[in-house]
Protein backbone atom coordinates (compact mmCIF):
# COMPACT_ATOMS: atom_id res chain seq x y z
CA UNK A 1 0.00 0.00 0.00
CA UNK A 2 1.41 3.40 -0.88
CA UNK A 3 2.02 6.11 1.70
CA UNK A 4 -0.89 8.26 0.52
CA UNK A 5 -3.35 5.44 1.11
CA UNK A 6 -1.80 4.75 4.49
CA UNK A 7 -2.10 8.39 5.51
CA UNK A 8 -5.76 8.38 4.50
CA UNK A 9 -6.32 5.18 6.45
CA UNK A 10 -4.88 6.76 9.61
CA UNK A 11 -6.93 9.93 9.11
CA UNK A 12 -10.13 7.95 8.60
CA UNK A 13 -9.40 5.67 11.56
CA UNK A 14 -9.65 8.71 13.83
CA UNK A 15 -12.61 10.08 11.84
CA UNK A 16 -10.74 13.30 11.05
CA UNK A 17 -11.42 15.69 8.21
CA UNK A 18 -8.42 16.80 6.19
CA UNK A 19 -8.34 20.18 7.98
CA UNK A 20 -8.44 18.42 11.37
CA UNK A 21 -5.64 16.06 10.30
CA UNK A 22 -3.67 19.06 9.03
CA UNK A 23 -3.99 20.70 12.46
CA UNK A 24 -2.82 17.51 14.18
CA UNK A 25 0.15 16.88 11.88
CA UNK A 26 1.17 20.34 10.68
CA UNK A 27 0.83 19.20 7.06
CA UNK A 28 -1.10 21.47 4.70
CA UNK A 29 -4.58 20.39 3.63
CA UNK A 30 -3.45 20.62 -0.01
CA UNK A 31 -0.54 18.24 0.64
CA UNK A 32 -2.76 15.77 2.49
CA UNK A 33 -5.36 15.86 -0.27
CA UNK A 34 -2.83 15.50 -3.10
CA UNK A 35 -0.87 12.76 -1.32
CA UNK A 36 -3.97 10.74 -0.47
CA UNK A 37 -5.15 10.88 -4.07
CA UNK A 38 -1.73 9.95 -5.43
CA UNK A 39 -1.29 13.25 -7.24
CA UNK A 40 1.78 14.04 -5.14
CA UNK A 41 4.50 11.69 -3.97
CA UNK A 42 4.70 11.50 -0.20
CA UNK A 43 7.74 13.45 0.94
CA UNK A 44 9.94 12.35 3.82
CA UNK A 45 8.84 15.48 5.69
CA UNK A 46 5.17 14.50 5.35
CA UNK A 47 5.90 10.96 6.46
CA UNK A 48 7.87 12.22 9.48
CA UNK A 49 5.06 14.61 10.46
CA UNK A 50 2.53 11.75 10.42
CA UNK A 51 4.90 9.53 12.40
CA UNK A 52 5.41 12.28 14.98
CA UNK A 53 1.65 12.75 15.43
CA UNK A 54 0.91 9.00 15.34
CA UNK A 55 4.07 7.21 16.52
CA UNK A 56 2.20 3.95 17.03
CA UNK A 57 2.02 3.57 13.24
CA UNK A 58 5.70 4.34 12.44
CA UNK A 59 6.69 0.78 11.60
CA UNK A 60 3.56 0.19 9.53
CA UNK A 61 4.13 3.39 7.58
CA UNK A 62 7.68 2.26 6.81
CA UNK A 63 6.69 -1.35 6.10
CA UNK A 64 8.74 -2.66 9.01
CA UNK A 65 7.33 -5.84 10.57
CA UNK A 66 5.61 -5.34 13.91
CA UNK A 67 6.79 -7.28 16.93
CA UNK A 68 4.83 -8.21 20.04
CA UNK A 69 5.17 -5.62 22.75
CA UNK A 70 6.83 -2.94 20.62
CA UNK A 71 3.91 -0.52 21.01
CA UNK A 72 3.32 -0.45 17.27
CA UNK A 73 0.02 -1.02 15.52
CA UNK A 74 -1.84 -0.72 12.25
CA UNK A 75 -5.22 0.88 11.53
CA UNK A 76 -6.61 -2.61 10.90
CA UNK A 77 -5.53 -3.78 14.36
CA UNK A 78 -7.01 -0.65 15.95
CA UNK A 79 -10.35 -1.12 14.17
CA UNK A 80 -10.45 -4.73 15.35
CA UNK A 81 -9.71 -3.67 18.94
CA UNK A 82 -12.51 -1.11 18.76
CA UNK A 83 -14.97 -3.75 17.53
CA UNK A 84 -13.97 -6.17 20.30
CA UNK A 85 -14.10 -3.72 23.21
CA UNK A 86 -17.92 -3.57 23.41
CA UNK A 87 -18.10 -7.36 23.52
CA UNK A 88 -15.54 -7.68 26.27
CA UNK A 89 -13.46 -10.06 24.17
CA UNK A 90 -10.42 -7.85 23.79
CA UNK A 91 -7.44 -9.15 25.72
CA UNK A 92 -6.34 -5.75 27.03
CA UNK A 93 -9.49 -5.22 29.12
CA UNK A 94 -9.49 -8.71 30.60
CA UNK A 95 -8.43 -8.84 34.20
CA UNK A 96 -8.95 -5.12 34.76
N, C-alpha and C positions, 0 to 999 in steps of 0.2 A: 504494500500500500504506500502511495507517495505521501510526502510530508503534508501537502495541502489537505488531503483527505483525513489524515491523522489529526491535524489541527481542527478541522471541522468536527470530527468525532469528539474531541475533548470539549470544544465549545458547546456542542449539542448535549453532551453528557450532563453538563451543569445548567442546561436550559438557558444559555446566555445569548443575547442578541450580539451581532457583530460590534455595535458600539460598547456594550457592556464588556465584551471580551477585550476590546481595545483598551478600555480603562484598566482592566485587570493586568494586562500584559505590557502596556505601553506601545503596542504596535498600532499603526494607523488602520482605520477601518478600510481604507482603499487597499492596503497591503493584505489584510486578512481576506477580503473579498476576492482579490485577484489570485492570491495563493490557493485559497480553497477551490476556486474554479479552474485552477491549472493554467491561468493566463500568465502567471508570474512564477518563476522558480523560487522556491523557499530559500531565503538567504540564511547564512549561519547566524546572523544577528536575530532574525525572526525566530529561528529554532531555539536559540539561547534564551530569548525573552519568554517563550512558552515554557521552556524547562525551568526557568527561574520561578514563574508563577505556579507551575504545576510539576514540582520536582518528582512526584510519585510516578510520572510517566516518562522520565528521562530515558530509561533503558528502552522502553517500547518505541519512543520516537527515533532512537538511534539504531533500532533493530538489534539490540543486545539481548540475549536470552535472560529471562528473569530467573532468579533463584529464590528458594524458600527463605523467608525471613529477611530479605534485603530491602523491604519497605517499598518495593516497586510494584506497579500494577498496570493494567490496561483498561480502557473504557469498557471492554466486554466483561472483564472481571468485576468492575464496579457496578455495572448494570445487574449482573447476576447477584451480587451481594445485596443490592437494593431490593431485588425481587424476593430474596430469601428472608430478609429481616422480618417482614410482617408475618411470616409463617413460623418463625422461631427455629428455623432449620439452619441458620447460618452458624458456623462454628465459633465465630468471635463472641457472640452473645451468650453462648452456653457457659454455664457455671458462673455467671455474673449475677 
